[in-house]
Amino acid sequence: MPGSQRDVGVPGAVLLRMAAEDPSCAGILADSATKLISIIISRASASAIAQGPV
């Protein structure tokens, strides 16, 4: 929820694989631990990133 604080540490690669492999997932919202910013990563983008460089 916007404005709430969370403290969860998940490695980025694990988070991307989780989003990419879950067919019910539309994407993920990643929040910065140091600034009040967030980014939305779609499942398609997570899937492309999780596969690594070609």
C-alpha distances in whole Angstrom, upper triangle without the diagonal:
4,6,6,8,9,13,14,17,18,21,20,23,22,18,20,23,20,19,22,24,22,23,20,18,17,16,13,10,12,11,14,15,17,16,13,13,12,14,14,17,18,20,23,23,21,25,27,26,26,29,30,33,36
4,6,8,10,14,15,18,19,22,21,24,23,20,21,24,22,21,24,26,24,25,22,20,19,17,14,11,12,10,12,14,15,13,10,10,10,13,13,17,19,21,24,23,22,26,27,26,27,30,31,33,36
4,7,10,13,16,18,20,23,22,26,25,22,24,27,25,23,27,29,27,28,26,23,22,20,17,14,14,11,13,13,14,12,9,11,11,15,16,20,22,24,27,26,25,28,30,28,29,33,33,35,38
4,7,10,13,16,18,21,21,24,23,20,23,25,23,22,26,27,25,27,25,22,22,20,17,14,14,11,13,12,14,13,11,13,13,16,17,20,22,24,27,26,25,28,30,28,28,32,32,35,38
4,7,10,13,16,18,19,22,21,19,21,24,22,22,25,27,25,28,25,23,23,20,17,14,13,10,11,9,11,12,10,12,13,16,17,20,23,24,27,26,24,27,29,27,27,31,31,33,37
4,6,10,12,15,16,19,18,16,19,21,19,19,23,24,23,25,23,20,21,19,15,13,11,9,10,9,12,13,12,13,13,15,17,18,21,22,25,24,22,25,27,25,24,28,28,31,34
4,7,10,13,15,18,16,15,18,20,18,19,23,24,23,26,24,22,23,20,16,14,12,10,11,8,11,13,14,15,14,17,18,19,22,23,26,24,22,25,27,24,23,27,27,30,33
4,6,10,12,15,13,11,15,17,15,16,19,20,20,23,22,19,20,18,14,13,11,10,11,9,13,15,15,16,15,16,17,18,20,20,23,22,19,22,24,21,20,24,24,27,30
4,7,9,12,11,10,13,15,14,16,18,19,20,23,22,20,21,18,15,14,11,11,11,10,13,16,17,16,15,16,17,17,20,20,23,21,18,20,22,19,18,21,21,24,28
4,6,8,7,6,10,11,11,12,15,16,16,20,20,17,19,16,13,13,11,12,12,12,15,17,18,17,15,15,16,15,18,17,20,18,15,17,19,16,14,18,18,21,25
4,6,5,6,9,10,11,13,14,16,17,20,21,18,19,16,14,14,12,13,13,13,16,18,20,18,16,16,16,15,17,17,19,17,13,15,17,14,12,15,15,18,21
4,5,5,6,9,10,11,12,14,16,19,19,16,17,14,11,12,9,12,12,13,16,17,18,16,14,13,13,12,14,14,16,13,10,13,14,10,9,13,12,15,19
4,5,5,6,9,10,10,12,14,17,19,16,17,14,13,14,13,15,16,17,19,21,22,20,17,16,15,13,14,13,15,13,9,11,12,9,6,10,10,13,16
4,5,5,6,9,10,11,12,16,17,14,16,14,12,14,13,15,17,17,20,22,23,21,18,17,16,14,15,13,15,14,10,12,14,11,9,12,13,16,19
4,6,5,6,9,10,11,14,15,12,13,10,8,10,9,12,14,15,19,20,20,18,15,13,13,10,12,11,13,12,9,11,13,11,9,13,14,17,20
4,5,5,6,9,10,13,14,11,12,9,8,11,10,14,16,17,20,21,21,18,15,13,12,9,10,8,10,9,5,7,9,7,6,9,11,14,17
4,5,5,6,8,12,13,11,13,11,11,14,14,17,19,20,24,24,25,22,19,17,15,12,12,9,11,11,7,7,10,9,6,8,11,14,17
4,6,5,6,10,11,9,11,10,10,13,13,16,19,20,23,24,24,22,18,16,15,12,12,9,12,12,9,9,13,12,9,12,15,18,20
4,6,6,8,9,6,8,6,7,10,12,15,18,20,23,23,23,20,16,14,12,9,8,6,9,9,6,7,11,11,9,12,15,18,20
4,6,8,10,8,9,8,10,13,14,18,21,23,26,26,25,22,19,16,14,10,9,5,7,8,5,4,8,9,7,9,12,16,17
4,6,9,8,11,11,12,16,17,21,23,25,28,29,28,25,22,19,17,14,12,9,10,12,9,8,11,12,10,11,14,18,19
4,5,5,9,9,11,15,17,20,23,25,28,28,27,25,21,19,16,14,12,8,11,13,11,10,14,15,13,15,18,21,22
4,5,8,10,13,16,19,22,25,27,31,30,29,26,23,20,17,15,12,9,11,13,12,11,14,16,15,16,19,22,23
4,6,9,12,15,18,21,24,26,30,29,27,25,21,19,16,14,12,9,12,15,13,13,17,18,17,19,22,25,26
4,5,8,11,14,17,21,23,26,25,24,21,18,16,12,11,9,7,10,12,10,11,15,15,15,17,20,23,24
4,7,10,13,17,20,23,25,24,23,20,16,14,10,9,6,5,8,10,10,11,14,15,15,18,20,23,24
4,7,10,13,16,19,22,21,20,17,13,10,7,5,4,4,8,8,8,10,12,13,13,16,18,20,22
4,6,10,13,15,18,18,16,14,10,8,6,5,6,7,11,10,8,12,14,13,13,17,18,21,23
4,7,10,13,15,14,13,10,7,6,5,6,9,11,14,12,11,15,16,15,16,19,20,23,25
4,7,9,12,12,11,9,5,5,6,8,11,13,15,13,12,15,17,15,15,19,19,21,25
4,6,9,8,8,6,4,7,9,11,14,16,19,17,15,19,20,18,18,22,22,24,28
4,5,5,6,6,6,8,12,13,17,19,21,19,17,21,22,19,20,23,22,24,28
4,6,8,9,10,12,15,17,20,22,24,22,20,23,24,21,21,25,24,26,30
4,7,9,11,14,17,19,22,24,27,24,22,26,26,23,24,27,26,28,32
4,6,9,12,15,18,21,24,26,23,22,26,26,23,25,28,27,29,32
4,7,11,14,17,20,23,25,23,22,26,26,24,25,29,28,30,33
4,7,10,13,17,20,22,19,19,22,23,21,22,26,25,27,30
4,7,10,13,16,18,16,15,19,20,18,19,23,22,24,27
4,6,10,13,15,12,12,16,16,15,16,20,20,21,24
4,6,10,12,10,10,14,15,14,15,18,19,21,23
4,7,8,6,6,10,11,10,12,15,15,17,20
4,5,5,6,9,10,11,12,14,16,18,20
4,5,5,6,9,10,10,12,15,17,19
4,5,5,6,9,10,11,13,15,16
4,5,5,6,8,10,11,13,15
4,6,5,6,9,10,13,15
4,6,5,6,9,12,13
4,6,6,7,9,10
4,5,5,8,10
4,5,9,11
4,7,8
4,7
4
